[in-house]
Every structure is written in C-alpha cells, then in structure tokens.
Amino acid sequence: MIRKKLIIVALLAIASPCYSQTTDRAVRSLSLQEAISLALQHNFNIQISQFDPTVSQFSISIAYGAYDPVISASGQHNYSLSPGGL
C-alpha cells in the first residue's frame, strides 16, 4: 500500500516538469532601442521622478507660506436687560 503511493508520487513528480514548460509562445525580437524604450516606460522610479518638480513646487509654496500676512479682528458686545444699581 505504501509502496504504491510512493510510486504514484514519484511518477507525478517526474511527469510534472513535462507540463510546466510549453513552447507555444511566440518570441518577439527587439532591437536595442526598443528594449531600452520598453524598460524606460515600465520603470517605476522614472515614473515617480516625473512628479518631483510638482512636489518641489508645493514645498516652496509651503515654505513661502510662513511669510504670508495674517490679519485678525475680534469684537465683543454685552447687553443686559436687568435693572442696574449701586
């Protein structure tokens, strides 16, 4: 019983690599320029760095915000209907 299970597992282990690699895919040849262009398009560091000027502009705006004038006003009024007296 154990021997049959061991043989089945061994056969499955040997046969599984046969199914994992298929040669049905078409191979696309690329020139060096096309490979570089694709690499640059899919590079996340380059895509993120495109936002650096915008982030820098916001940082400058925040820094200059400390020099913006601040105006404030307040008022107070009290009114009482109770009779006064000393």
PyMOL commands that set and color helices and strands:
alter all, ss='L'
color gray80, all
select helices_A, chain A and resi 2-20+32-41+44-49+52-67
alter helices_A, ss='H'
color red, helices_A
deselect
rebuild
show_as cartoon
